[in-house]
């Protein structure tokens, strides 16, 4: 037995020798001051130091504190940048009691006294202190109190609060010494956990950046890049909601992508820069943190969409001097707020995401350039080969008419010549459209302007609509009607982005039977029965002012189909 006891003492001495000097001094003070064995305190110190996860370390600290000073209730409050409590972990209070009490304290009253004056505080009766606010309804009665700060280097990380020493006794100097020693150990353990978390997050962000860059190599488009960026951020920071907003029209932002809790309430929203959380992050050009996004005073615009959400962080996605978007992450109410070790790499990750978006754009530009060169080649071949052959065929048919005496045969030949002339006009219009992409006249052709409008709408929609064009768009549609066509197309696609929550859309622009027709069909939720229809009314008035008409219906497969048709002037 003596040998076994001696062995345990040797282990204890070796464990104590590995502790920092101030911790060893605290343990000695506990032993020398009262004669109480320090083994229980040493075990608590070692147990706290074993944790690597910060949440696990904080929980073990408050649980050890309650046992060491024989308190009925304990809590650990983490202090934020504004000297408010951002986390409040309790021991001794059941889930039912915590739910009845309601919101966790922010750091007023006695709790705030320790924040303002970070030195140990012992009270026989809490209610007699001048800073006491009293306890909220449904709170267990508390009288005796002991609080000590937890420091990391020279920074106060938080405070330990202990109340109601069992047996109706008061906390004494011995309890204060024990708790202060535990607080020193807690500071060391928290610092180690922070370093571990920083290293872990750094590794995860590096892996995420690598996956995004690797995804660009096979030719991922901008939508794929956005999806990867939001997906990795939500996974790494364990967020319940992820939103990616893209700036449009200078002072507005479009919620291009949303995943997670109530994502449908965010996706497709177009919000002004002023009054939105993502807009505030854009102005700040750095991480913007909210402890309660549902009640954040900076959010003053947009429909209700934050119910049940609490902690949130938003960071701008910047490459060079250009802001490509804003990444927003949120957690459910009651979950831990976003910490500095979590969010510190987020701005760099967002910048890497912006760079990936830039690379995707550059590759798309290169592909577009190659496509334009191919268009030029096709246009040249059509002009040099197809049109010349068709023209020669028409001339041959016309010359053959004088050898045909049968009236019906002559009529068929003349109809064939007319069809060839019409075909030549269509090919020439196609050539004009193909070449307009590669010249300075791109804005003059309805075809090229339509392609540009659809490409711009894809940023807001989060996907690229399909596009079909038919007829002599560039030659038969006057400039005034072309402007109306583009306005109608833009409004229709904007409605799809804001209200339809669609994942696909089809656009058709045709010139046929001396009329131009715009058709936009999506697979979304359909036109709401009760809601503002001013945009649709304006489109209908545009058509009526030119002798045309507009119809909106719901296809059998679901979604919405808008058909806008106006006649063209006589030749």
DRENPA-624169 format. One line per 2 residues: number of its first residue (from 0); for each residue x, y, z of C-alpha. Coordinates in pm, 1 decimal, decimal comma. Layout:
<recs>
NUM) X/Y/Z  ...;
</recs>
This chain:
<recs>
0) 0,0/0,0/0,0  283,7/237,5/88,1;
2) 451,5/166,1/-245,8  126,1/230,8/-432,4;
4) 74,6/559,7/-246,8  433,5/663,3/-318,7;
6) 381,2/584,5/-687,3  73,1/804,8/-698,9;
8) 263,7/1085,2/-526,4  543,6/1058,3/-784,1;
10) 286,0/1086,2/-1068,6  128,3/1386,4/-897,5;
12) 465,6/1559,7/-860,6  555,2/1494,9/-1225,1;
14) 217,6/1626,9/-1339,1  253,3/1936,8/-1124,5;
16) 605,8/2003,7/-1249,7  470,5/2024,5/-1606,5;
18) 226,6/2302,8/-1513,0  305,1/2675,0/-1553,9;
20) 467,3/2843,5/-1253,6  163,3/3052,2/-1159,9;
22) -50,3/2738,9/-1152,5  197,8/2558,2/-927,8;
24) 201,3/2857,3/-695,4  -177,8/2851,9/-679,4;
26) -180,6/2483,3/-589,1  76,9/2542,2/-316,1;
28) -130,5/2830,5/-178,3  -432,9/2604,1/-151,4;
30) -233,1/2344,8/44,2  -42,3/2583,5/268,2;
32) -323,8/2825,3/336,5  -580,6/2583,8/470,9;
34) -422,0/2243,7/475,2  -683,7/2119,4/226,3;
36) -538,1/1852,6/-9,7  -486,3/1996,0/-357,5;
38) -538,5/1662,9/-537,5  -899,0/1746,3/-630,0;
40) -793,1/2082,9/-769,3  -499,8/1927,0/-955,1;
42) -730,3/1668,9/-1112,5  -966,9/1944,9/-1219,9;
44) -679,8/2147,0/-1367,2  -549,6/1846,2/-1561,3;
46) -897,9/1751,8/-1678,5  -960,9/2103,4/-1809,8;
48) -626,1/2099,2/-1990,0  -700,6/1775,4/-2175,6;
50) -972,3/1924,6/-2394,0  -904,0/2042,3/-2747,3;
52) -1250,9/2155,4/-2853,1  -1319,1/2504,1/-2711,7;
54) -1682,8/2426,5/-2631,3  -1571,8/2113,1/-2445,3;
56) -1309,0/2307,9/-2248,4  -1556,7/2578,3/-2143,7;
58) -1809,4/2321,5/-2028,9  -1551,3/2129,5/-1822,9;
60) -1433,9/2454,4/-1656,5  -1775,0/2554,0/-1522,6;
62) -1855,2/2197,6/-1413,5  -1523,3/2170,2/-1227,9;
64) -1576,8/2508,0/-1059,3  -1910,9/2400,6/-910,0;
66) -1756,8/2087,9/-759,9  -1442,8/2255,6/-624,8;
68) -1619,0/2525,5/-419,0  -1930,0/2317,7/-343,2;
70) -2169,3/2559,0/-514,7  -2520,3/2478,5/-625,3;
72) -2507,1/2694,3/-938,7  -2226,3/2800,0/-1168,4;
74) -2180,7/2983,4/-1495,7  -1908,8/3091,9/-1735,0;
76) -1967,6/3411,2/-1930,1  -1761,8/3491,9/-2240,3;
78) -1712,3/3864,7/-2298,5  -1749,9/4009,2/-2648,5;
80) -1596,9/4314,9/-2811,2  -1872,8/4545,7/-2681,6;
82) -1828,1/4419,4/-2323,8  -2148,7/4218,7/-2349,3;
84) -2173,9/3848,2/-2274,7  -2170,2/3655,0/-2601,5;
86) -2185,9/3310,6/-2437,5  -2323,9/3199,2/-2103,2;
88) -2271,3/2836,2/-2002,2  -2449,0/2723,3/-1685,6;
90) -2427,2/2433,9/-1441,9  -2694,5/2335,1/-1192,4;
92) -2986,4/2485,4/-1387,2  -3206,0/2238,2/-1570,5;
94) -3322,5/2284,4/-1929,5  -3677,2/2350,6/-1805,6;
96) -3553,6/2625,3/-1569,8  -3336,5/2781,6/-1840,3;
98) -3632,7/2785,7/-2081,3  -3855,1/2947,7/-1817,8;
100) -3595,6/3217,6/-1745,6  -3579,8/3310,2/-2114,2;
102) -3300,3/3504,0/-2279,6  -2950,1/3460,0/-2142,1;
104) -2802,2/3760,0/-1958,0  -2617,8/4025,7/-2158,6;
106) -2389,1/4139,6/-1877,3  -2575,1/4380,5/-1649,0;
108) -2608,4/4391,2/-1271,8  -2363,8/4183,7/-1069,2;
110) -2240,9/4011,8/-1383,3  -2160,4/4349,0/-1536,5;
112) -1981,9/4459,2/-1218,0  -1725,4/4184,6/-1268,9;
114) -1692,5/4278,9/-1637,9  -1627,3/4644,3/-1547,9;
116) -1392,3/4554,6/-1260,5  -1219,4/4223,6/-1345,0;
118) -1107,3/4128,5/-992,5  -1242,8/3853,7/-762,5;
120) -1575,9/3945,1/-601,0  -1730,8/3771,0/-295,4;
122) -2076,9/3857,2/-164,8  -2280,2/3723,2/124,5;
124) -2603,2/3861,2/-18,4  -2621,4/3948,9/-388,4;
126) -2930,1/4168,4/-356,1  -2750,2/4408,6/-116,6;
128) -2484,1/4505,7/-372,5  -2545,6/4848,8/-536,2;
130) -2507,7/4699,7/-886,2  -2772,9/4432,8/-828,8;
132) -3069,5/4446,0/-1067,7  -3253,9/4162,1/-902,8;
134) -3325,5/3824,1/-1056,3  -3563,0/3777,3/-1351,4;
136) -3894,1/3590,1/-1311,0  -3874,0/3210,5/-1276,2;
138) -3506,6/3239,2/-1169,6  -3395,7/3019,1/-874,7;
140) -3324,1/3220,0/-556,0  -2956,0/3309,0/-513,9;
142) -2781,6/3478,1/-221,4  -2409,5/3403,0/-178,0;
144) -2185,3/3483,1/-474,7  -1825,7/3433,6/-584,5;
146) -1688,0/3553,9/-916,3  -1337,9/3556,4/-1067,2;
148) -1210,7/3668,4/-1409,6  -1048,6/3432,6/-1660,7;
150) -750,6/3590,5/-1834,1  -556,2/3491,5/-2142,1;
152) -227,3/3681,4/-2121,2  -346,8/4037,3/-2045,6;
154) -688,7/3992,4/-2203,5  -998,5/3915,5/-1998,3;
156) -1168,1/3629,7/-2180,3  -1463,9/3594,5/-1944,7;
158) -1572,9/3534,3/-1586,7  -1662,0/3244,3/-1361,0;
160) -1976,2/3302,4/-1153,3  -2064,5/3073,9/-857,7;
162) -2372,0/3113,9/-637,0  -2542,5/2942,9/-343,6;
164) -2272,2/2756,4/-149,9  -2434,4/2439,2/-27,6;
166) -2552,1/2417,8/332,9  -2633,2/2786,4/345,6;
168) -2267,7/2872,7/402,7  -2072,8/3166,9/263,5;
170) -1788,1/3150,3/14,8  -1459,5/3211,7/196,6;
172) -1103,8/3312,3/107,0  -1014,2/2948,7/50,5;
174) -1286,9/2917,6/-213,5  -1161,0/3234,8/-378,4;
176) -808,0/3096,2/-394,7  -927,2/2764,6/-537,6;
178) -1144,0/2934,5/-799,9  -869,4/3182,3/-893,3;
180) -629,0/2893,4/-944,0  -882,6/2715,4/-1163,0;
182) -927,8/3040,4/-1359,4  -553,5/3048,1/-1432,8;
184) -571,2/2688,9/-1558,3  -881,1/2778,6/-1758,3;
186) -694,7/3062,2/-1932,6  -414,8/2825,8/-2036,8;
188) -659,0/2559,4/-2155,4  -868,8/2811,8/-2350,7;
190) -559,8/2950,7/-2520,9  -452,5/2599,2/-2624,5;
192) -804,3/2522,8/-2750,6  -804,3/2848,1/-2948,3;
194) -473,1/2761,6/-3113,1  -604,3/2414,7/-3196,6;
196) -923,0/2557,5/-3347,3  -730,1/2814,6/-3548,6;
198) -506,6/2542,5/-3692,9  -803,1/2317,5/-3767,4;
200) -1001,7/2593,2/-3934,7  -697,3/2705,2/-4132,1;
202) -654,5/2351,4/-4264,9  -1022,6/2323,1/-4354,7;
204) -1021,4/2658,3/-4537,0  -710,3/2558,6/-4732,1;
206) -874,7/2232,7/-4837,3  -1189,9/2420,2/-4938,7;
208) -990,0/2666,8/-5149,5  -811,4/2375,5/-5313,5;
210) -1141,7/2207,7/-5402,4  -1278,2/2530,7/-5553,0;
212) -967,7/2580,5/-5767,2  -975,9/2213,9/-5870,5;
214) -1341,2/2254,0/-5963,1  -1250,6/2537,6/-6199,4;
216) -1017,2/2318,5/-6404,0  -1288,0/2102,6/-6569,7;
218) -1471,9/2421,9/-6667,0  -1712,8/2498,3/-6381,4;
220) -1933,7/2801,7/-6446,7  -2003,6/3089,8/-6211,7;
222) -2311,5/2919,8/-6063,1  -2107,6/2608,8/-5978,4;
224) -1839,3/2826,3/-5818,7  -2097,3/3009,9/-5605,3;
226) -2248,7/2681,1/-5491,9  -1907,1/2547,8/-5385,4;
228) -1822,5/2868,3/-5195,8  -2145,6/2870,4/-4993,0;
230) -2140,0/2493,4/-4936,3  -1787,5/2491,1/-4792,6;
232) -1851,4/2793,1/-4568,3  -2173,0/2642,3/-4427,1;
234) -2000,1/2309,3/-4362,0  -1681,4/2443,3/-4202,4;
236) -1853,1/2692,5/-3970,4  -2151,3/2465,6/-3900,6;
238) -2397,8/2733,3/-4013,4  -2770,6/2673,4/-4051,8;
240) -2811,9/2925,5/-4334,6  -2576,4/3039,9/-4609,0;
242) -2653,1/3323,8/-4850,8  -2443,6/3472,1/-5129,4;
244) -2541,0/3821,1/-5249,6  -2418,9/3982,2/-5572,3;
246) -2414,3/4360,6/-5627,8  -2633,2/4485,6/-5911,8;
248) -2724,5/4831,2/-6040,5  -2476,1/5003,4/-5810,3;
250) -2690,7/5035,0/-5495,3  -2872,2/4700,4/-5487,4;
252) -2781,5/4341,8/-5405,2  -2938,1/4024,6/-5537,5;
254) -2950,7/3713,3/-5319,3  -2817,0/3486,8/-5593,4;
256) -2786,4/3171,7/-5382,6  -2925,2/3053,5/-5048,3;
258) -2901,1/2715,2/-4874,1  -3023,5/2591,3/-4538,1;
260) -3295,7/2713,8/-4302,3  -3569,4/2912,8/-4481,6;
262) -3343,0/2948,1/-4786,1  -3646,4/3006,0/-5009,4;
264) -3720,3/3328,7/-4818,0  -3381,2/3469,0/-4920,1;
266) -3314,3/3329,2/-5267,0  -3398,2/3575,9/-5542,9;
268) -3448,5/3877,7/-5314,6  -3321,3/4209,3/-5448,5;
270) -3240,6/4445,4/-5159,3  -3101,8/4797,7/-5142,4;
272) -2754,2/4840,1/-5004,7  -2875,7/5068,1/-4727,2;
274) -3077,3/4887,7/-4462,6  -2958,5/4534,4/-4536,4;
276) -2708,0/4327,6/-4338,8  -2512,0/4230,5/-4649,8;
278) -2506,9/4595,6/-4756,8  -2360,6/4696,2/-4419,3;
280) -2084,2/4435,4/-4465,4  -2021,0/4576,1/-4812,7;
282) -1977,4/4926,6/-4670,1  -1755,6/4798,6/-4389,6;
284) -1537,1/4597,3/-4633,0  -1466,8/4352,3/-4351,5;
286) -1641,1/4088,2/-4132,8  -1968,5/4208,6/-3980,8;
288) -2094,7/4007,9/-3683,0  -2439,2/4003,4/-3524,4;
290) -2531,1/3819,2/-3206,3  -2902,9/3827,9/-3290,8;
292) -2968,9/3885,6/-3660,2  -3345,5/3850,2/-3612,1;
294) -3348,7/4173,0/-3409,7  -3044,2/4345,3/-3559,2;
296) -3117,3/4721,2/-3589,1  -2909,4/4743,7/-3907,0;
298) -3172,1/4540,4/-4097,0  -3454,6/4776,3/-4193,4;
300) -3560,1/4660,7/-4543,3  -3699,3/4347,8/-4701,9;
302) -3966,3/4097,1/-4595,9  -3947,6/3910,6/-4261,5;
304) -3701,8/3625,7/-4311,8  -3485,8/3591,6/-3998,4;
306) -3727,7/3417,2/-3759,9  -3548,6/3168,7/-3536,5;
308) -3198,5/3279,6/-3636,3  -2948,4/3433,1/-3395,9;
310) -2570,8/3460,7/-3453,6  -2468,3/3577,3/-3801,1;
312) -2159,3/3695,6/-3987,2  -2124,0/3857,8/-4329,3;
314) -1800,9/3920,5/-4521,6  -1744,1/4097,6/-4854,1;
316) -1585,0/3903,9/-5139,2  -1311,7/4135,3/-5266,5;
318) -1057,5/4089,7/-5544,5  -831,9/4386,9/-5600,4;
320) -1055,8/4691,9/-5580,3  -1364,9/4508,9/-5702,5;
322) -1631,7/4370,3/-5469,4  -1777,7/4058,4/-5628,3;
324) -2034,8/3976,5/-5360,2  -2110,9/3922,2/-4992,2;
326) -2112,0/3587,7/-4809,6  -2354,7/3563,7/-4515,7;
328) -2376,4/3279,8/-4262,4  -2624,7/3242,8/-3976,9;
330) -2698,5/2997,5/-3697,1  -3020,4/2918,4/-3517,0;
332) -3109,7/3118,3/-3208,5  -2945,7/2976,0/-2896,6;
334) -2639,9/2841,4/-3077,2  -2290,7/2975,7/-3008,4;
336) -2195,5/3303,5/-3177,6  -1928,1/3313,8/-3443,2;
338) -1588,0/3349,5/-3277,5  -1275,0/3527,5/-3394,0;
340) -1085,9/3200,5/-3466,0  -1377,3/3095,4/-3686,6;
342) -1424,0/3418,7/-3876,5  -1060,1/3529,5/-3908,5;
344) -993,1/3304,0/-4212,7  -1340,7/3372,0/-4357,2;
346) -1242,7/3703,4/-4516,9  -944,7/3537,7/-4688,9;
348) -1168,2/3251,9/-4803,8  -1420,1/3501,5/-4940,8;
350) -1138,5/3676,9/-5127,2  -1028,5/3344,7/-5274,9;
352) -1389,6/3284,2/-5374,2  -1399,5/3623,1/-5547,2;
354) -1081,2/3531,6/-5731,1  -1239,5/3203,0/-5838,1;
356) -1540,7/3395,1/-5970,7  -1299,3/3621,2/-6159,9;
358) -1127,7/3318,0/-6310,9  -1464,2/3171,7/-6411,5;
360) -1553,0/3501,7/-6581,4  -1220,5/3512,5/-6764,8;
362) -1263,6/3156,8/-6887,8  -1617,3/3240,1/-6998,9;
364) -1481,6/3545,4/-7183,0  -1222,1/3327,5/-7353,2;
366) -1490,7/3078,2/-7451,6  -1706,9/3364,2/-7577,2;
368) -1417,0/3497,0/-7784,2  -1365,4/3155,4/-7938,0;
370) -1738,4/3136,6/-8007,1  -1732,4/3479,8/-8173,2;
372) -1447,4/3370,0/-8397,7  -1647,3/3063,0/-8487,5;
374) -1948,7/3285,6/-8557,9  -1736,8/3497,6/-8790,6;
376) -1620,9/3188,5/-8976,8  -1977,3/3058,4/-9008,9;
378) -2098,8/3399,6/-9127,3  -1822,8/3412,8/-9387,8;
380) -1901,2/3061,7/-9510,5  -2273,6/3138,4/-9524,3;
382) -2210,2/3452,4/-9725,4  -1950,0/3306,7/-9959,6;
384) -2107,8/2967,0/-10014,4  -2472,3/2937,6/-9915,3;
386) -2604,4/3275,2/-10031,7  -2414,4/3265,2/-10359,8;
388) -2540,4/2915,6/-10438,3  -2897,0/3001,8/-10344,4;
390) -2881,5/3316,3/-10554,7  -2744,0/3119,0/-10851,8;
392) -3016,0/2856,0/-10807,7  -3282,5/3129,0/-10808,6;
394) -3140,2/3283,0/-11123,1  -3139,9/2940,6/-11289,9;
396) -3503,1/2882,4/-11198,9  -3603,5/3225,7/-11328,6;
398) -3424,9/3164,7/-11657,5  -3599,2/2829,5/-11689,3;
400) -3945,4/2988,8/-11667,8  -3950,5/3080,2/-12039,0;
402) -3918,4/2712,3/-12129,1  -4223,1/2611,5/-11918,5;
404) -4564,6/2641,9/-12076,5  -4778,3/2472,1/-11810,0;
406) -4935,4/2741,1/-11582,4  -4917,6/2532,6/-11262,0;
408) -4552,5/2448,5/-11322,6  -4473,1/2816,5/-11380,3;
410) -4653,2/2908,0/-11058,4  -4454,0/2648,5/-10861,3;
412) -4126,7/2775,7/-11003,4  -4213,6/3134,5/-10910,1;
414) -4307,4/3020,1/-10557,0  -3973,9/2838,7/-10528,6;
416) -3789,7/3154,5/-10637,0  -3980,3/3355,9/-10372,9;
418) -3891,2/3096,4/-10107,7  -3525,9/3122,1/-10205,8;
420) -3541,9/3501,3/-10174,4  -3695,4/3469,4/-9826,9;
422) -3430,6/3213,8/-9729,1  -3156,4/3451,0/-9844,7;
424) -3307,8/3730,0/-9628,0  -3310,0/3499,4/-9324,2;
426) -2949,2/3394,2/-9380,2  -2841,1/3756,8/-9423,6;
428) -3015,2/3845,8/-9095,5  -2838,3/3555,4/-8927,2;
430) -2505,1/3671,3/-9066,5  -2571,7/4021,0/-8936,6;
432) -2647,1/3883,5/-8590,1  -2337,8/3665,1/-8587,2;
434) -2108,3/3949,3/-8691,5  -2265,3/4207,4/-8460,0;
436) -2124,0/4013,8/-8159,1  -1772,1/4072,2/-8278,1;
438) -1803,6/4436,0/-8381,1  -1873,1/4767,7/-8217,9;
440) -2235,3/4745,9/-8332,2  -2332,4/4487,6/-8072,1;
442) -2579,4/4721,6/-7907,4  -2758,9/4786,4/-8240,7;
444) -2883,9/4433,0/-8310,4  -3185,2/4293,3/-8126,4;
446) -3032,2/3944,8/-8132,0  -2712,1/4047,5/-7956,7;
448) -2896,9/4277,0/-7714,4  -3129,3/3989,4/-7623,7;
450) -2834,0/3757,4/-7557,7  -2677,0/4024,6/-7333,8;
452) -3003,4/4075,4/-7142,0  -3038,4/3701,5/-7075,5;
454) -2673,8/3674,4/-6963,3  -2720,9/3962,6/-6719,5;
456) -3041,2/3809,4/-6581,7  -2852,8/3484,5/-6511,0;
458) -2659,8/3658,3/-6230,4  -2981,0/3739,6/-6047,1;
460) -3156,6/3411,7/-6125,0  -2866,9/3191,6/-6022,4;
462) -2895,3/2994,7/-6348,9  -2884,9/3066,9/-6721,6;
464) -3221,3/3054,6/-6901,6  -3245,9/2876,2/-7234,4;
466) -3285,4/3111,0/-7532,1  -3444,6/3051,2/-7873,7;
468) -3457,9/3322,5/-8142,2  -3629,9/3291,5/-8478,2;
470) -3696,3/3524,8/-8770,3  -3555,9/3853,3/-8902,1;
472) -3505,1/4014,0/-8563,0  -3238,0/4262,5/-8667,5;
474) -3397,5/4377,3/-8990,9  -3776,4/4358,4/-8939,5;
476) -3809,1/4487,9/-8580,7  -3787,2/4869,8/-8560,4;
478) -3568,4/5027,7/-8291,2  -3866,5/5155,9/-8090,5;
480) -4030,0/4811,5/-8071,8  -3690,6/4650,1/-7999,7;
482) -3653,1/4873,2/-7692,8  -3997,0/4762,0/-7571,9;
484) -3903,9/4397,0/-7632,0  -3591,2/4426,8/-7418,1;
486) -3779,7/4608,1/-7140,3  -4045,6/4334,9/-7137,1;
488) -3781,3/4061,7/-7131,1  -3594,8/4228,3/-6843,7;
490) -3910,8/4276,7/-6634,9  -4029,3/3920,7/-6696,3;
492) -3696,7/3767,7/-6592,0  -3676,8/4002,8/-6292,7;
494) -4021,4/3881,2/-6178,1  -3898,4/3523,1/-6213,6;
496) -3595,8/3601,0/-5993,6  -3794,3/3785,4/-5725,4;
498) -4110,7/3581,0/-5693,7  -4104,5/3249,9/-5877,6;
500) -3824,6/3066,8/-5686,6  -3761,0/2884,0/-6013,2;
502) -3466,2/2665,0/-6107,8  -3510,6/2690,1/-6486,9;
504) -3658,7/2930,2/-6742,3  -3707,3/2930,9/-7119,5;
506) -3700,2/3247,9/-7331,0  -3830,4/3263,0/-7687,5;
508) -3812,2/3563,3/-7922,1  -3969,2/3516,6/-8265,9;
510) -4067,2/3724,4/-8566,9  -4342,7/3556,1/-8763,8;
512) -4653,5/3666,0/-8953,4  -4557,5/4034,6/-8923,0;
514) -4549,8/4022,3/-8541,8  -4281,4/3992,9/-8273,8;
516) -4352,5/3762,2/-7979,9  -4170,4/3735,9/-7645,9;
518) -4234,6/3420,1/-7441,6  -4087,4/3362,0/-7093,7;
520) -4172,3/3037,8/-6915,5  -4039,5/2911,4/-6580,2;
522) -4089,1/2613,5/-6349,1  -4149,3/2819,2/-6035,6;
524) -4443,0/2864,8/-5800,4  -4671,2/3043,7/-6045,0;
526) -4829,4/3387,1/-6022,0  -4958,3/3454,9/-5667,2;
528) -5329,8/3523,9/-5646,0  -5282,2/3798,0/-5389,4;
530) -4989,9/4026,5/-5453,8  -4868,9/4329,6/-5641,2;
532) -4909,1/4302,9/-6018,2  -4794,4/4651,6/-6115,9;
534) -4504,9/4508,7/-6319,0  -4733,9/4280,4/-6519,6;
536) -4983,2/4562,2/-6569,9  -4710,1/4781,1/-6713,3;
538) -4613,3/4506,4/-6958,7  -4973,9/4471,7/-7069,6;
540) -5000,7/4848,3/-7123,3  -4685,6/4842,4/-7337,5;
542) -4843,5/4581,7/-7563,7  -5178,7/4762,2/-7582,4;
544) -5012,5/5092,6/-7672,4  -4878,2/4928,1/-7989,9;
546) -5191,1/4733,8/-8077,1  -5069,6/4410,7/-7921,0;
548) -5161,7/4190,8/-7626,2  -5013,6/4003,5/-7331,2;
550) -5124,8/3682,5/-7162,5  -5006,3/3511,9/-6843,1;
552) -5107,9/3155,2/-6767,0  -4998,0/2846,5/-6576,1;
554) -4881,4/2551,4/-6790,9  -5004,7/2205,7/-6696,0;
556) -4655,4/2111,8/-6577,6  -4653,3/2405,0/-6334,0;
558) -4478,6/2740,9/-6326,3  -4570,1/3052,6/-6523,2;
560) -4579,2/3137,8/-6892,5  -4586,2/3498,9/-7014,4;
562) -4658,7/3569,3/-7383,1  -4618,4/3929,8/-7509,5;
564) -4702,3/3996,0/-7875,2  -4718,2/4316,0/-8083,8;
566) -4764,3/4362,2/-8459,6  -4485,3/4494,9/-8679,3;
568) -4539,8/4787,7/-8918,0  -4613,4/4707,6/-9283,2;
570) -4315,6/4677,7/-9516,4;
</recs>
